Amino acid sequence: MVEQWLLEGDPAVRWRVLRDLTGASPGEVEREQRRVAAEGWGARLLAAQNDDGGWGEGVYSPKWTSTTYTLLRLIWLGLEPGHPAALRGCEQLWEWRARWRSPETCIASILVRITSHFRFCAAGLDDLVTHLLKRQQTDGGWNCRSRDTADLHGSFHTTILALEALSAYDGPVDTSEAAKRGRAFFLRHKLYQSHRTGEVAIAASVRFPAFPEWHFDVLRGLEHFRLAQVRDDRLGDAIGILRGARKRNGRWSTYSPYAGKQWFAIEPPGDSRWNTARALTVLKWWDGSGPVSA
């Protein structure tokens, strides 16, 4: 059974399988999620933290071992909000933020997401969210190349980052209308298609690396819509892409990471527990019923 195979994996896989696929009790899920900080991939990343609270050789660069992208990985793996190591990392990010001249939309989105997820108390968070709302384009998307009043076609990459940030944020700024318009942008593109040709807009988006970094891909987009509980028939083609990537044994593959130095490979080439758990969770939501099967 695929389910049993998944539960033999890293705590970062197991706690999500328990929560999203098996119907385990909240207590069981919570106990397993706590293991992310103590065992496996999450523990290895935490062990790499520098004495100053950051990671790697910089706050944002070099990718993908910087403080910013390491904290993003810890979010994906399931490190719990309020973890002391993450809060120390957030301090580094906001010290860096104080030196910005003008917030770049992609980086601002990542900062909002990390800060909100880990519940770091940052005095400038609400202002940064307001900035993101002002940067939304008329088509509902966001584009990191937009400056001041310039209006550009939304970027898939920037838009998914902004939507994830707004979803994570839980503060006084009303983000509901902006999030709705951002999702409408994706729905007009059937999530991943060019508005001009109807073809795949970004060739790499039909592959699903374990950590999408700042890039959009189909699975990442579907995960956002699942979490937002927005089920729309215009996502059907994207669901077809996801189903089509499933192997005959019921599993999904490991995909190569984006170019650049990595902390470590979480899985060898072959069948991926990480991607299989993510994909099955999306399909369970989309189909609305059914246990995990081989």
N, C-alpha and C positions, 0 to 999 in steps of 0.2 A: 504494500500500500504506500502511496505517495506520502500520506500523512505521517506514518511511522518513520519514513526516511527523513522527512523534514525535522521531526523531533529529535533526531540523532545529531543535529547540527549545533551551531554556535548558539549561545543564549540570545543573541540578537535576532536569530531566526525563530528560536523556540517560543519566546514570549509573544511574538506576533502571531505565530500559528495558534497558540493557545487562545489568544484574544479574538482573532479574526476568523479562525477556521474550525476550531473544535468545540467552542462554547464552554471553555473552562471557567471556573469561578473567578471573580475579581481577585480574590486572595491568592489563588494559584498564579494568575497572570502577574500580579505585583511581585510575588516572590521571585519569579523567573526574570522579570525585568530588572530587578536589583542586581542580578548576577552579571548584567552587562558591564557594570563597573568593576567587577571582581574577577571575571574570567573571560578568556577569548579575545575577540577583536577589540571590544571596547576597552578592556583592561590594558591591552597593548598600546593603544593610543594614549590612554591616561598616563601610562608609565613613561611615555616620550615627552611629557610636558617639561618645559624649561623651568629653572628656578624662579624666573620673573613672572611665571604664569602663562607665558605664551608657548607656542610650538614652532619648531623649525627655525628658519633663519629670518623670518619677518612676519609682519601682521597679515599682509595680503599676498605677498610674493616671497619666495618662488612657489608657484602652484605645484603640487597640491598638498604640500606639507606645511603650509603657513598656518598661523593661528586661526584665521577665518575659515579655511576649508577643513581643518581638523575639527573645529567645532560643528561645522555642517555635518561632517561624517558621524560625529557623536549623536547628533539629532537623529539622523537616519537609523543609526544602530539602536537607539532607544534609551540613551542616557537620560535619567530622570531630571526634571526641572529642579533647580536649586542646588545641583551638585556643586560642592565647593570648588573643584578643579575647573568646572565650566564657568563659574562666576569669576574666578581669577582671570580666565581667558577673556571674558567679557570686559573686564577692567582694561585690559590691553587694547581691545578694539575701540573703546570709547576714549581712551587717551589719544589714540591715533585719529579718531573722528574729530577731535578738537583742532587738529591741524589741517583739516580739509579746507580748500578754498570754496568749492562748490560741490555738493553731493552728486556723484554719478549714480544714475538710477539703479543699475544692476547691483553695485556695491551697497548702496543705501538699502535696497530690498533685502539683501543677505543680512545686513546688520540688524534691520528691524526683526527679521525672522529669528535670528540667533538670540537677540536680546529678549524678545517676547517669549520664546520657548523656554529659556532657562530662567525666566522671571528675574532678570537682572534689573535693578532699580537705576534707570538712567534718566536724568532730568531732561535730556533733549529728545527722548523717544517720540513723544507726541508731535513735536515740531517736524521730526524726520518723516513721520507718517503723513502729515499734512503736505510736506514737500512731494511725497510720492503721488498723492492725489492730484496735485497741481501739474505733475508731469504726464498725466494720462493723456493720450492722443484722442483725436475726435473719433477714431474708429473703435475706441474702447481699449486698445492695447497700449503698451508702453514701449519706448525705444530708447536705449541708452545713448544714441547719437543725437537725440533731441536736446536743444539748448534754448532756454528762454521761451520765446513764443513759436519757435519752429515746430511745425506739425508734420510728422512723418507717419508712414505706415507702421503699424505695430510690429515689433519683433517678437517672434515666438519665444526666444530665449529670455528677453527682458520681461515679457508679459507673465511667463510662468513664475519667474522670481518674484515679481510684484504681487501676484495673486497669493503665492505661498506666504509672503510677508504679511499681507492683510489678513489672511486666515489665522496666522499665529498671534496677531496683535489683539489684545483685549484691554482697550483703554477708552478714554472719553471721545476720541475722534470717530465720527461715524464713517465707516468704510463700506457699508453695505451696498450703496448704489455703485460705487467704483468697482467693487468686486463683481457685481452683477454685469456691468458693462464689459469688464475684462473677460468674463466667461462667455459673454455673447460674441466677443471677438473670436474666440477659439471655435465656438459653435458655427459661426459663419464660414470658417475654414474646415469644418468637419474635423477639427482638432489639429490636423497635420498637413492639410492640402493647400497648395498655392491657389490664391484667389483668381489668378490669371489662367492657369492651365488645368487645375484640378488634380495635378500630379503631386507626388510627395514634394513638399516645399524644401525640406532639409534631408538630404540623403541619409545622414547618420541617425535621423530620428526614429528609424524603424529598427534600431539596435538598442539594447538596454544595458549599458554598463552598470555595474553595481552602484557606483557613485556618479550621478549625472553632472556633478560640479555646477557650472553655470549654464549648462546646455539643456535645451528642451529635447525630450524624446516622448514617444507615444505613451509608454508606460507611465512615465512621470506625469504627463498630462491627465491620463485616466485616473491615476491615484488622487490627483487634486479634485477631480469631479466626484470621485467616490467620497472623499472626506467632506466635500461640500454638500453631498447628497443631492446632486443635480444630475438626474438621469434623463437624457435627451436622445431621441432617435438619431440625431445628427452625429452622435458618437459611434454609430453602428459600424462604419467603415474602420474606425480605429480599433474597435473590439475585434473586428475581423483580422487586422494586422496582428493583434496579440494572440488570437487563437491560432493563426497560421504559423506562429513561431514555436508552437508547442511540438515537442518531439513525440515519436510514437510511444515512448515509454511514459508519457504523461508529464514530462519535465521540460523545463526551459534551460537554455544553455548559459554558460558563462560568456560574457562579452569582454573584449579587450578594453582596458581603461583608456581615457584620453591621454595623449602624449605628455610626458613630464614625470618628474621624480615622484614616486609613491612611497608611503610608509611601508606597505607590504601588500601582497596580493591576498585578498580574503579567501579566494577559492582558486583552485587550479583549473585549467581548461577542461571543459566537459559539462556535465550536468551541474546546475547551480541551485542549491537550496535557497539561496537568497532571492534570486529572481523567480524561482518557482513559487515561493511563498507570496511574493508580491503579486504575481500574475493571478494566482488562484484567488487571492483576496479580492482583486478587481472583478474577476469573472463571477465569483459568488455574489457579489453585490449586484452585478449586471443581470445575472440570471434569476436572482431573487430566491433561490432555494437550492437544496441538494448538498449532501456531504462531499467531502473531498474523496476522490476515487482514483484508482490506478489508471 
